[in-house]
Amino acid sequence: MYEVRVEKIPSQLHDLIESVVNGEEVIFTKDNQPVAKLTGMRNGKPQPKFGSAKGLFILADDFNDPLSDFDDYRK
């Protein structure tokens, strides 16, 4: 892996990096085939998005009903 200071690279690449910093993704192609992808790096842990699992699962109507297997333990 190489690290290159942004100030030392040509202006077009500098503009591409600025686009990535602003949330875009850059794909490099050769002969109309994708060969590389430039994406931003995450800083820290990703934050969960409240409500992102809405509609992915459904609770059964009897979810809160006592289980008959545990009748001996409830007495």
C-alpha positions in Angstrom: 0.0 0.0 0.0 1.2 3.5 -0.9 0.4 6.7 0.8 0.6 9.9 -1.2 0.0 13.4 0.1 -2.9 15.0 -1.6 -1.0 18.2 -2.2 1.6 16.3 -4.3 -0.8 14.8 -6.9 -2.0 16.3 -10.2 -5.0 18.6 -10.0 -7.5 16.3 -11.8 -6.8 13.5 -9.2 -7.1 16.2 -6.5 -10.5 17.1 -7.8 -11.5 13.4 -7.8 -10.4 13.0 -4.2 -12.4 16.1 -3.3 -15.5 14.4 -4.9 -14.8 11.2 -2.8 -14.5 13.3 0.4 -17.9 14.7 -0.4 -19.4 11.2 -0.5 -19.1 10.2 -4.2 -17.5 7.1 -5.6 -15.1 7.2 -8.5 -14.6 4.2 -10.9 -11.6 4.1 -13.2 -11.9 2.3 -16.5 -9.6 1.0 -19.1 -10.9 -0.1 -22.5 -14.4 0.5 -21.2 -13.9 -2.0 -18.4 -13.8 -1.0 -14.7 -10.3 -1.5 -13.2 -10.3 0.4 -10.0 -12.6 2.2 -7.5 -11.8 5.2 -5.4 -14.0 5.4 -2.3 -13.8 7.3 1.0 -12.6 5.8 4.2 -14.8 5.5 7.2 -13.8 7.3 10.3 -14.8 5.4 13.4 -17.6 3.0 13.8 -20.6 3.2 11.5 -23.7 4.7 13.3 -26.8 2.5 13.3 -29.8 4.1 11.6 -32.9 4.0 13.8 -35.8 2.2 12.1 -33.6 0.7 9.3 -35.0 -2.9 10.0 -38.7 -1.7 9.8 -40.8 -4.3 7.9 -38.0 -6.9 7.8 -39.6 -9.2 10.3 -43.1 -9.7 11.9 -43.7 -10.9 15.5 -46.3 -13.7 15.9 -49.6 -12.7 17.6 -48.8 -15.1 20.5 -45.3 -13.8 21.0 -45.9 -12.7 24.6 -48.0 -15.7 25.6 -46.5 -18.1 28.1 -44.8 -21.2 26.7 -46.4 -24.5 27.7 -43.0 -26.1 28.0 -42.3 -23.9 31.0 -45.5 -24.5 33.0 -43.5 -26.5 35.7 -41.2 -23.5 36.2 -43.9 -20.9 36.6 -45.5 -22.6 39.6 
